[in-house]
Amino acid sequence: MTITFNKESFRGDYSFHNSAAAIRRFPFPFDRDEYMYSVNMEPHKGGRDGSVFQRRFDVDEHYLSEMEDRAITLSRDPMRCQSLPHMRVAGWDVLELIMVSKSEDYPDLFELHRDGDRWRWINRPMGIDDSFTFLDDSTLPYGPLEYITRQTQGDFAVLDQRQGNLWMDAGMITSQADWSLDFDIGMSFFEWHAPVPRAAEMGIFQRALKFLLNVQQDSPARRLNWTLTVNPRLDTSPETYPEWGPEKRSLTPENIGEKQFLRVELQSFWRLPRSNGVLFPIRCYLISMQDLVTVPKWGRRLHRVIRDLPEDLATYKGFIVNRPLIVDYLARFDDGAPTSADI
Ligand code: HEM
């Protein structure tokens, strides 16, 4: 497989763009014309050829630019990557899982050679060829979690499992939808989810936690989540809100197709073998409204979802001020035809 990597940015001039192939494989998250929270989890065991679900850790045309953006964010704010002392082994678990998966799933891009605890890792797109000793931190330029997630698209929360709960005790979080690792570090599953409207009362978090506590090795699970973002920006964190918050006010009927993005998170859940922790990768896919409406059934459905989303969800997701503009724009692409679940 050959991937041509885009030269693009997620800040400044925002030159991010999707090729026609990237639009076709975009993980459109709605299976009906309305949306409400649910325990929408399924086994993460592949998907259609070419889809974002096919491989364990999807690599696409945005890979190199996303890694550059992560490096910029980390240089400005090193606290985006943290690991409490007891999470050291979990970090090595993450490194092993990603290296094994990527070298098996993309053998032309990544190679892993193992001779006992002497490992050699080759990342061709990034020009990396490193040898190190597995479980010996002193042999890598960063801690194991930071080392491998500087080379892997998506954010990564690493959860410790104890007392029948999950604890956010490590992570690499540089492309989040307005939440902070530095704020959430050390919190439990219910504590970090406290700001989410409705879901606790609906029993979603109780059921989701029960499911997660029982995720088994080699049987990962996944779900999709979504929000809207003005401009193709990965780093929409509370720490940088002064940079991107005001951009929400820059939308006009003329520029909305180009500047308003649907942001979809492919979240997956993996049991880690040595630490018994859980890895939670959050892979972000962005698509502009003008690209999205090139698929008529998506434009039609997104119009209905955004128009009818309960006010508290639209407020929490941060687009309530722009909802009228977005709905007006999308209405032009909704001919009123019925839609099906197969989308
Ligand atoms: C939101 C983390 C699993 C449902 C969030 C937020 C975080 C988070 C940090 C943002 C909260 C804020 O506003 O500050 C995680 C982690 C998980 C996990 C680390 C894995 C251990 C799940 C699962 C479900 C779920 C399994 C449900 C099946 C939600 C929902 C939201 C949310 C509905 C609100 C999202 C929105 O409206 O955009 N999660 N979560 N989470 N989470 Fe989770």
Residues whose N, C-alpha, C, O or C-beta is under 5 A from the ligand:
A	BS01	HEM	Y37 S38 V39 N40 A157 D178 W179 W192 H193 P195 V196 A199 A208 W226 T227 F280
